[in-house]
């Protein structure tokens, strides 16, 4: 719940947005990092990718606005904790 968001934010927002698309126009940094984020979380079909792309856009916008990696990281961790809690409750409660 902690390591994956840290590594993902470091890669998708820190490296992709900040290094490769630092001066991009028209939100190309947000689009590319969000698409890659969605594809990294996809399993079998494109429909499953859409919520991840949307979440990636939110994280990317947060990073773009704040220019700090800790804010999308915190949001990502909170999302994973909530998702894991709901998933665990399906199996154990």
trRosetta pair geometry for C-beta under 8 A, 3 or more apart (Angstrom, degrees):
i j d omega theta_ij theta_ji phi_ij phi_ji
1 4 7.2 -34 -113 34 9 104
1 5 7.4 1 167 -4 44 113
1 77 6.7 81 156 -151 83 76
1 80 4.8 164 -146 125 77 122
1 81 5.8 76 -168 -78 134 69
1 84 5.8 -63 -92 -16 119 157
2 5 6.6 -66 -154 40 27 103
2 6 6.3 24 156 -20 64 114
2 77 6.3 26 -110 -123 62 114
3 6 5.7 -61 -150 37 30 113
3 7 6.2 22 160 -13 68 109
4 7 6.1 -59 -144 41 28 105
4 8 6.0 24 160 -16 66 113
4 80 7.1 149 74 -115 115 157
5 8 5.7 -59 -139 43 29 110
5 9 5.9 26 164 -16 67 109
5 73 6.0 120 142 -153 107 67
5 76 3.9 154 -147 121 118 118
5 77 4.9 -155 64 -69 166 67
5 80 5.8 -127 -50 -11 122 143
6 9 6.2 -59 -146 39 23 105
6 10 6.2 25 155 -20 61 110
6 73 6.3 43 -102 -143 57 118
7 10 5.6 -54 -145 37 29 114
7 11 6.3 21 158 -12 64 109
8 11 5.9 -61 -146 42 29 104
8 12 5.7 1 171 3 70 115
8 37 7.0 85 -177 -128 111 96
8 40 7.5 170 -127 106 108 151
8 76 6.8 -166 79 -170 120 154
9 12 6.5 -59 -120 51 25 92
9 13 5.1 -19 -166 29 66 118
9 14 6.5 70 137 -16 64 102
9 59 7.1 -122 -110 180 92 132
9 63 8.0 171 -160 -78 95 130
9 69 5.8 125 148 -173 115 99
9 72 5.4 162 -131 104 119 106
9 73 4.6 -125 38 -84 175 81
9 76 5.8 -153 -57 11 116 157
10 13 7.5 -25 -74 57 6 81
10 14 4.5 -32 -157 32 43 141
10 15 6.7 42 146 -17 63 98
10 69 7.1 52 -91 -168 54 147
11 14 6.7 15 -25 52 11 93
11 15 5.2 -30 -146 31 41 121
11 16 6.6 45 151 -18 60 99
12 15 7.5 26 -23 49 11 84
12 16 5.3 -21 -153 23 37 131
12 17 7.3 40 145 -16 53 99
12 33 4.7 114 179 -169 83 98
12 34 8.0 96 -180 -71 124 33
12 36 6.2 -176 -119 89 98 111
12 37 4.9 53 -132 -74 154 103
12 40 7.9 -121 -72 14 123 148
12 56 6.8 -93 167 -142 147 107
12 59 7.6 48 104 107 127 133
12 60 7.7 -90 142 -78 103 95
13 16 7.0 -15 -62 52 11 92
13 17 5.1 -20 -155 21 45 130
13 18 7.1 49 147 -19 57 100
13 33 6.3 90 -82 -176 48 151
13 59 6.4 -108 -64 141 128 103
13 60 6.3 -166 -103 -104 93 62
13 63 4.4 -166 -157 -84 127 165
13 69 6.0 150 104 -123 124 88
13 72 5.6 136 -54 66 166 155
14 17 7.2 42 -13 48 7 91
14 18 5.5 -33 -168 21 37 130
14 19 7.6 33 139 -15 56 102
14 69 5.4 15 -75 -102 102 138
15 18 6.7 -46 -94 51 10 91
15 19 5.0 -25 -163 19 52 128
15 20 7.1 40 148 -8 68 100
16 19 7.1 -11 -60 47 6 89
16 20 5.6 -39 -151 38 43 119
16 21 6.6 8 156 15 65 109
16 29 7.2 144 131 -159 82 77
16 32 6.4 -154 173 111 119 104
16 33 4.4 145 105 -97 135 96
16 36 6.5 -164 -110 48 161 150
17 20 7.7 -5 -45 52 7 80
17 21 5.7 -53 -136 65 39 103
17 22 7.7 96 148 -86 50 46
17 29 4.4 85 -135 176 77 114
17 30 7.3 47 -112 -71 117 46
17 33 5.0 -21 -55 -49 95 150
17 60 6.4 169 -81 -140 143 95
17 63 6.2 100 82 112 163 140
17 64 7.4 -114 -175 -72 141 84
18 22 6.0 34 -177 -95 37 86
19 22 6.6 -11 -140 -49 7 102
20 29 7.9 153 85 -117 78 87
20 32 7.9 -98 101 107 123 149
21 24 4.0 -7 -176 -32 95 131
21 28 5.7 -144 -152 103 132 94
21 29 3.5 172 114 -93 128 86
21 32 6.1 153 -45 45 154 136
21 33 7.5 -130 38 -36 139 101
22 29 7.6 96 -67 -89 14 139
24 27 7.3 -13 115 133 112 5
24 28 3.8 -120 176 58 134 105
24 29 4.4 163 39 -34 137 89
25 28 6.5 42 64 -4 46 112
27 30 4.4 -40 -173 38 91 117
27 31 5.7 93 125 -24 88 96
28 31 5.6 -55 -141 41 33 112
28 32 5.9 28 163 -15 69 109
29 32 6.3 -55 -138 40 23 103
29 33 6.1 14 166 -9 61 114
29 60 7.1 173 122 -167 82 121
29 64 7.4 135 92 -87 124 115
30 33 6.4 -62 -141 43 22 103
30 34 5.9 17 162 -16 62 117
30 57 6.2 59 171 -134 106 70
30 60 4.2 138 -132 132 77 139
30 61 6.5 45 -127 -63 132 67
30 64 6.5 -35 -73 -39 110 141
31 34 6.0 -65 -145 40 22 107
31 35 6.2 20 161 -17 63 110
32 35 5.9 -56 -144 37 27 109
32 36 6.3 24 159 -14 64 109
33 36 5.9 -57 -147 41 29 110
33 37 6.1 35 152 -24 64 108
33 56 6.4 -167 120 175 76 113
33 60 5.3 142 81 -98 124 127
34 37 5.4 -50 -144 35 31 115
34 38 6.3 33 155 -18 63 105
34 53 5.1 77 154 -160 98 68
34 54 7.9 79 -170 -55 124 11
34 56 3.4 147 -134 112 70 116
34 57 4.6 32 -114 -63 152 65
34 59 7.9 155 -98 54 86 92
34 60 5.5 -83 -57 -11 99 142
35 38 5.7 -55 -149 37 30 111
35 39 6.3 26 155 -15 65 108
35 53 6.1 20 -95 -121 45 109
35 56 7.5 -151 -17 96 24 154
36 39 5.7 -55 -143 40 31 110
36 40 6.2 36 155 -24 64 106
36 56 7.9 165 62 -154 61 156
37 40 5.8 -55 -149 32 27 113
37 41 6.8 9 156 -4 61 111
37 52 6.1 -156 125 157 84 97
37 53 7.0 139 77 -104 93 45
37 55 7.5 -125 130 87 131 87
37 56 3.5 153 70 -103 142 134
37 59 7.5 167 -132 54 171 133
38 41 6.1 -73 -153 45 30 100
38 42 6.4 44 150 -46 68 101
38 49 4.3 77 163 -176 109 89
38 50 7.2 48 -148 -73 136 13
38 52 4.0 141 -119 97 66 102
38 53 3.6 -7 -64 -62 145 77
38 56 5.8 -102 -41 -1 82 140
39 42 5.4 -38 -143 7 37 120
39 49 6.3 16 -79 -132 47 128
40 52 7.9 -151 61 161 71 144
41 48 7.9 -139 120 140 83 97
41 49 7.2 137 78 -122 84 62
41 52 4.2 -175 67 -124 135 156
42 45 7.6 -139 -170 66 108 25
42 46 7.5 -12 -137 -107 139 34
42 48 5.5 124 -138 93 73 106
42 49 4.3 -13 -87 -80 116 95
42 52 7.0 -135 -59 38 70 148
43 48 5.6 -44 32 113 90 165
44 48 6.7 78 49 9 68 144
45 48 5.6 105 68 4 71 100
45 49 7.8 -129 112 -9 46 92
46 49 5.3 -52 -158 25 48 118
46 50 7.2 62 150 -39 70 89
47 50 6.1 -36 -163 3 39 116
48 51 7.6 -55 -175 28 41 97
48 52 7.6 26 142 -3 66 115
49 52 5.7 -73 -162 47 46 111
49 53 5.9 47 147 -26 82 106
50 53 5.7 -53 -145 33 31 111
50 54 6.4 31 157 -18 64 105
51 54 5.5 -53 -148 37 35 114
51 55 6.3 35 153 -18 67 105
52 55 5.6 -50 -144 38 33 111
52 56 6.2 39 152 -22 64 105
53 56 5.4 -54 -148 37 31 116
53 57 6.5 37 151 -24 64 99
54 57 5.7 -48 -151 28 32 112
54 58 6.8 32 150 -16 62 102
55 58 5.6 -53 -154 35 36 113
55 59 6.4 33 150 -15 67 105
55 79 7.0 106 -151 -151 132 165
56 59 5.7 -54 -145 40 33 109
56 60 6.0 34 155 -20 67 108
57 60 5.6 -56 -143 39 29 111
57 61 6.2 30 157 -19 65 106
58 61 5.9 -53 -145 36 28 109
58 62 6.4 31 154 -20 62 106
58 75 7.3 -131 128 147 109 151
59 62 5.6 -54 -151 34 32 115
59 63 6.5 31 152 -17 65 105
59 72 4.0 86 -162 -149 85 118
59 75 6.3 -168 -102 83 83 128
59 76 6.2 42 -109 -63 133 102
60 63 5.6 -53 -149 37 33 111
60 64 6.2 33 153 -20 66 106
60 72 7.5 56 -58 -103 25 149
61 64 5.5 -52 -142 37 33 112
61 65 6.1 28 160 -16 67 108
62 65 6.1 -59 -144 39 26 106
62 66 6.0 -4 168 7 64 115
62 71 5.1 -144 162 117 114 113
62 72 4.6 147 86 -73 123 85
62 75 6.3 168 -27 2 176 150
63 66 6.6 -69 -133 52 22 91
63 67 7.3 72 172 -95 56 20
63 68 7.4 -137 -136 67 59 36
63 69 6.5 22 -123 -103 106 51
63 71 7.1 179 -82 69 52 100
63 72 4.9 -27 -54 -21 93 135
64 67 7.4 10 -173 -68 22 60
66 71 4.7 64 49 16 167 151
68 71 5.5 84 86 -4 98 101
69 72 6.5 -62 -161 46 48 98
69 73 5.8 51 146 -26 75 116
70 73 5.3 -61 -144 42 34 119
70 74 6.1 38 158 -25 70 103
71 74 5.9 -48 -145 31 30 109
71 75 6.6 28 155 -14 61 105
72 75 5.5 -54 -146 40 38 113
72 76 6.0 42 154 -24 69 107
73 76 5.6 -55 -145 36 29 113
73 77 6.3 29 156 -18 64 106
74 77 5.8 -53 -146 36 30 110
74 78 6.4 30 155 -18 64 106
75 78 5.8 -56 -149 37 29 111
75 79 6.3 33 153 -21 64 107
76 79 5.7 -53 -149 35 30 114
76 80 6.4 27 154 -16 64 107
77 80 5.8 -57 -148 38 31 109
77 81 6.3 32 154 -20 66 106
78 81 5.8 -54 -146 35 30 111
78 82 6.3 27 157 -15 65 107
79 82 6.0 -59 -149 39 28 108
79 83 6.1 24 156 -16 65 111
80 83 5.6 -55 -140 41 30 111
80 84 5.9 30 159 -19 66 109
81 84 5.9 -55 -143 38 26 109
81 85 6.3 30 155 -23 62 107
82 85 5.7 -53 -148 33 29 113
82 86 6.6 25 156 -15 63 105
83 86 6.0 -58 -150 38 30 107
83 87 6.2 28 153 -17 66 110
84 87 5.5 -56 -143 40 32 112
84 88 6.0 32 157 -19 68 107
85 88 5.9 -54 -143 38 27 109
85 89 6.3 28 155 -22 62 107
86 89 5.8 -53 -147 33 30 112
86 90 6.9 37 152 -26 61 100
87 90 5.8 -50 -159 24 34 114
87 91 7.1 15 152 -5 63 107
88 91 6.1 -68 -155 43 36 103
88 92 5.7 -15 168 19 75 118
88 93 7.9 57 127 -2 71 102
89 92 6.7 -74 -121 56 26 82
89 93 4.7 -36 -155 38 69 122
90 93 7.8 1 -31 48 10 79
